[in-house]
Amino acid sequence: MAIICVALLVIKRKGVMPYVRQVLIVLILFAINLRPMYISDEVKVIRQKLNCYCIIVLDDTLSMMAEDVDGFEEEKRTRMDRAKEDIEYIQKNLVGAKFCIIDFNNDVNLICPFTDDNKYIKDSVDAIKPIVDYHATGTNINCCKKLLGQMINDAKLLNDGHVVVFFLSDGENTDDHRLDNFSDIAQGIEGGAIMGYGTTKGGQMHYYDELHDEWVLVEDKRNYPYEPAVSKIDEKNLKSLSLDLGIEYVHMDDPEDLDGTIENIMKLLDAETEETTEYGYADIYYWFVIPLAVLVAYEFISVKRRA
């Protein structure tokens, strides 16, 4: 477009007014090419809607900072980094579903209620950080059971979509509590997966100490002298959860490991499109099309007359 504009300016027309019109056409073309916009809260968008309530439960205990995932040496990714990538993958493949994010550490938290606002979901997940060593009291998967059951029941009561659950964890219970039976909250779940992170060999963990602006190695303080703490995946707990909730267990090495699960979910769902308005940037380049059309039409008529 820049080359065309320069060429139009170089090829000078005879006469002052024809050249002025030529310059105006070039300026309008240049303005259209810039695609100017303004901020508006009434930007019309067409969204896909899925009749699906997707509940994502994320373990954000300190053990999810373990460094035993593929690619750690090259990219310094932890279990938590991998889990967040997988949540984004789920979100991209179930666009239009209503998502609910639950996380648990010392306690359970409803990070975001059911929403189809993709940016809000992503920002909420990105903001999740495992608690630091001196606040951690050990992992207890059971603490999320009540809230998970409540969200499953809320989705069922709405009665306008299928309920799926993705549970992301390394399966560790380190506060001496046995894993509860989750089967009493499973009614209504129609798909999803228990997603396991970590290895049987395990990995060390570091957390970021904001006070001292440094990464700190997590130590096992049960015996002195302290040694680096090592977190290992507990697939027994994860497979038990899988049986209780009636959804498959998948050990996560790559987001595409979920493709089969997502494909089965999509078979249940109906998709429709909906026009809505939202906050964003609205195009105004078409405002310049009218004067451009008038000038081009005038030039065309002038050429015809001279011919």
N, C-alpha and C positions, 0 to 999 in steps of 0.2 A: 504493500500500500504506500509506503514511503517513497519507493522508486517511482510509482505512478504519479504521485503528487509532485515530485521534483520534475519529472518529465513534462507534466502539464504546465509547470511554471516556466520551464526553459523554452518550450515551443510557444513563443509569444505571438498573440493574435494582432492583426492590423487594427488600429483604432484604439482610443482610450477606453471607451465603454465596453467593447467586447473583451478587452484584456482584464478590466475590472471584474466582469462577470466570471471570467476564467479563474481569477484569483479567489473569488468568493466560492466557486465550486470546489477548488482545491482545499480551502479552509474548512468548508463543511465536511468534505470527505475525510479530512484529517481529524475533525472533531468526532465524527461517527466512529472512526477507527479507534479512538481513545476509549470508547464505550463508557461515557460518563454515567455516574449513578448518584443517587441520594439515599439517605437513610430513611426508612419508612417502617411503620409497624403494621402495614397492610400489604405486604408482599404476597402475591398469590402463588401458591405452590400446589403441585399435585403429589400426594403421598400415597404409597401403598399401605393398605390396612390388612393385617392378618388377624383372624379370630383366634388369638393365642395369648395366654398369660404365661410369661417365662420368668420363673423364679430362680435367681442365681445366688447361691450361698458360697461365700468366699472365706476360707480360713486365713486370717491375717495375724496369726500368732507368730512369735519370733522364729519358730522352726521353718516357716515359709521363706525365710531369708537364707536357707541352706544353699550351699554352692555346689550342688551335685547334679546339675542339669547339663545336657549336651551343649557345648559351645561356651561354657563359663570362662575357660581360659582365654578365649579369643574376644568374647563380647561382655564378659563379667555379668552375665544374666543369672539371676537366682530363681528359685521356684516361684516366687511372687511375680517376677517379671514375666515368666512363662505363663502363669495363670492369667495375668492381665491381657497378654496377647491373645490367649484363648477366648477370653470374654469378648474381646473386640471382634474375634472371628465369628463367634456365635451371633453377636449383634448384627454384623454385616450380612450374615446368611439368613437371619430372621427379621429383616427390615419390615417394619409395620406392626410387629408384635409389641405388646405392652410388657415392659421389663420391670422387675423388682429386684433390688440388690440388698442382700443381707450379708453382714460380716460378723465374725466372732473372734474374740481374743480372751481377755479376762471376763468379758461380758458379751452379749449379743447386741447388735445395732441394726436398725433399719436405715440403711444408707439412702435409699430412694424408694418411694412407693411406686406402684404401677404407673408407668409413663411410657410414651412412645417418642419422647424427645431425645433423639440420638446424642446430641451434644451434651445434654444434662447427664445422661447415663455415662458417657465417656469421661466427662470431667469428674463425676462422682467416683468412678473406679480409679482414675489416675490419682485422686487425692488420698486413697487408702494407703496407710503406712503401718507396718507392724509396730507395736509398742516396744519401747526400749527395755533392755535387760532388767534394770532396777525397778520397773513397774510390773514386769511379767510375773504371773503367779502360776504358770503351767497351763497346758492345753486341756480343755474339757469340751469335746465335741457336743456333749449332751446339752450344753447351755443354749444351743441354737434351736433345739427341738420345738419348744413352745411357740416361738415366733414363726418358725417355718410352717408349723401346723396351722397357725392363725392365718398366714398369707395364702396357704392352699385353700383353706375354708372360705376366705374372702373372695378368692377368684371363682370358686365353685358357686357361691351365692349370686355372683353377677350373671352367671348362666348364659354368657354370650361368647364363650371361647374355650379352647382346650388348654389344660394346665400341664406345663412341662417344668421339670426341675433339673438344674445343673448344680452339682455339689462339688466344689473344688477344694481339695485338702490333701495333706500328706498322711492323714489317718492317725496321727499320734495322739494319745491320751497320756499326759505326763503328770497329772495331779492325783494319781492313784484311784481314779474313778473308772469303773467298768462302763463300757459303751451300753447305753440304753437300747431297748428295742424300739425302733422307729415305725414299726408296721401299723401302729394305731393312728398315724397321721397320713398314711399312704393313699387312702381312698380318694380318688379323683385325679391322681397323677396319671397322665396318659403317655408320657415320654420323657426323655432326658437322659442324663448319665451321671454316675459318680466318677469324678475325674481325679486320678491319683497322680501325685507329684513326688519325686525323689527316688532314691535307690536304696537297696538293702545295705550297701556299703556305707551310705550316709555322707554327710558333708558338714563342714564347719560353717559357722554363721558370723556375720559382722552386722552391726547396726550403726547408724549415724548418730553421734552424740552432738546435738546442736549447741550445747553449752560450751564444749571445748573444740567444736568445729573439726571433728575427726571421726574416722571409722574405727569402731572398737570391736575386738574379737570377743565373742560370747564364751564365757568359761563355765565349766561344771564346778559349782561351789559346794557340792556335797562332801567332798573330801579335800584335805589340804596336803600337799600343795595343789592349787587349782590346775586343771588341764583344760584344753580347748573342748567345748561341748560339741557333740556330734549328733545330728538329727538323722533318723532313718525312717523311711516310709513304713507304715504299718498297713499292709494290704489286707490283713485279716479283718481289721476294723472296716476298711473301705468296702470289702466284699460283703461283709455283714450288712452294712448300710444299703448296698445294692440289692440284697435279697429283701430287706425290710421294706424299701421304698418301691420295689418292683421295677427298677430301671437298671440298665447294664452298667458294668464297671469297665472303665477305659483307663489304662495307664498312659499318661500323656507324654509323648515324645515330640509331637508335631500337631499343630492345630487341625491339620487334615485328617487326623485320627478320628475326628468327630463327623466326618462326611456321611458315613452310614447312618449315624444317629439323626443328624439333621435331615437327611433324605426321608427317613421314616416319619419324622415329625411333619414335614411338608406334605406328606400324603394325607394327613389328617385335616389340613387347614384349607380354608377358602380365602382367596385374595381378592380385594376390590380396591379401587382407587377413589380418592376423596380430595376435592379441592378445598383448601383452607388458606387462611392468611396467617402470617407470622412476621416477626421483627427481622429486618434484613436490609439488603440493598436493592433498590428498584432501578431498572434501566430507564434512561431518558434519551438514548441515542436516536430513537425514532422521532423525537421532536425535530431533529435536523433533516429528516427525510423529506418533509413537506417543502421547505425552501429549496432543497436540492432538486426535487422533482420539478418545481416551477422554473428554476434556472435552466435545467437541462431541456425542458419542453420549449422554453423561449429560444434557446440556442438552436434546437432542432428546426423550429419554425423559421428562424432567421436564415439558416443554411438553405432550407427549401426555397425561400423567397429569392435568395440570391442566385440559386441554381436556375 
